[in-house]
Amino acid sequence: MHIGILRLFGEEAIIDDQGRLYSDEEIALILRKATDLQQAAGSAAGEGLSLPMLADIADEIGVDREFVERAALALDSRPEPHLGRPVCL
């Protein structure tokens, strides 16, 4: 199967060789499922990706690097959950 990017009226979608378009939400779900399947199969998926590596991949599918960096910053600034019971001072 061949997959490419279709740009139409300023919108982007992933299209395969059979004309199937995948929305941004579907792309995210497909990639999440694929990594889950690979991990469950015991395949070495690696230790992760650096931000520049992730931005390069996103760039390949037409996602602006700035938005990848902003998303990573938002992820890194999430509050960490507290374990156990609440702490009272």
N, C-alpha and C positions, 0 to 999 in steps of 0.2 A: 504494500500500500504506500502510495506517495502522499505526503502531506505538505501543504504550502499555506501561505497567508494571503487572504483576499482582503483588499482594501476597497471599500465601497462607500461613498458619501461620507468619508471621514471615519467610518467605523471599520474595525478589523475583526476578522473571524478566521479560525483555522478551518481549512477545507481539505478533504482527502480526495483521492483520485476518483471516487465514485460520486462526488458532488455533495457529500455530507458536510455541513457546517457545524462546528462546535462553538458554543458560546463561551464567554469567559468563565462562567460558573461551571460549565461542563468540563472545560480544560482543567480547572483546579481540581474537580472531582476525579477526573481520569488520572491525573498525575499523583494525587493522594492515594488512590486505589492501587496504581501500579507500584508505588513505593511500598505500600503495605503488603502487597502480594510478593514482591521481591524479598522483603524482610522475612515474611512467613516461610518462604521457600528456603531460607538460609543462605541466599545469595549475598555475596559481599557487596553492600551498597556504598561502602566507604564510611568515613567518619563525618561527612558533611561537606559543606561548601563554604568558601569564604564569600564575603559580600561582593568583591570584584568578580568572582566566578559566577555567582548567582546573577549579577547584573549583566554579564556577558550572555548568559543563557536567555535571560529576559529580552535582551536586545535582539536576539535571533528571532523572536516571535513578535517583535514590534512593541514591546513594553518599554517605556522610557525609563532609563536608569535612575532618574530623579525620583520616580515613584517607588522603585525598588528600595532605594536608600531611605526614603521616608517611611516605608512599610517596616523596614528592618529597625529603624529608630523607634517606631511605635512598639514593636515587639520587644525590643530591649528595655523600654521604659515601663513595661507593665509591672505592677506591684507583685512581689513574690507572695504566694499564699503562706499563711502561718500554719505550722503543724501543731497538732494537739489542741489543748484548751486555750481560750482567750487569756491574754495576760492583762492583769489589772495592776495599775500602779497606785 
